[in-house]
Amino acid sequence: MADLTIITGADDTAIASWIGERLEAALTLEPAGIAIAVPGGSTPFPILAKLAHAPLAWDRVVVWPGDERCVPDGHPASNAGRIRGLLEPAGAMVMPLTEDARPPHFALTWLGMGADGHVASLFPSSDPCADDPLPVRRIRPEPLPADAPFERLSLTIPALLETDAVLFVIRGADRRALFEAAAEGANDLPVARLLAAARMPVTCFS
């Protein structure tokens, strides 16, 4: 794994500022524009709401969800739909995630982590591989979460790691301990497999 930096005590405003600075730097290096991957779930959306106000050239930013619930377009459980509602008014383009998608190189891959060590929708039951030949997988979580009982589409580990940098935002002491154990190779959860394969800087806000 590449260098890991863990930052504690940062609030949503500070995290949004950190992301904005890195996107601004990436846009400076890539006049044609950049792509980023962002997570679903409850944690990122307050941060995204603040990030949407950053004075960036949003018309040169393409946003990909790292995973998606298999629901109709416009469904309230759609990650892309929620991301679109926050970032398209700022000028960003939000890409829908489909099984035949061909994700680009990302300037930043932003991830969360579940209590079971899953990242994106790569749950332990899906046995994700660091050398997966496909960029997108259709996955049925086992068991289906009661609050989101849907099959998922997820970028695979190689697609998530086709990036200049990885960002995690993880809340809670238990999840931080699980993440740190994964970083040390003390478990074989999906997050551990991703971290073991990472060759770019990884930053974790916790």
PyMOL commands that set and color helices and strands:
alter all, ss='L'
color gray80, all
select helices_A, chain A and resi 12-29+44-51+58-60+79-87+124-126+157-160+173-183+190-197
alter helices_A, ss='H'
color red, helices_A
select strands_A, chain A and resi 4-7+34-38+61-65+67-69+93-94+108-111+136-139+152-155+166-169+202-205
alter strands_A, ss='S'
color yellow, strands_A
deselect
rebuild
show_as cartoon
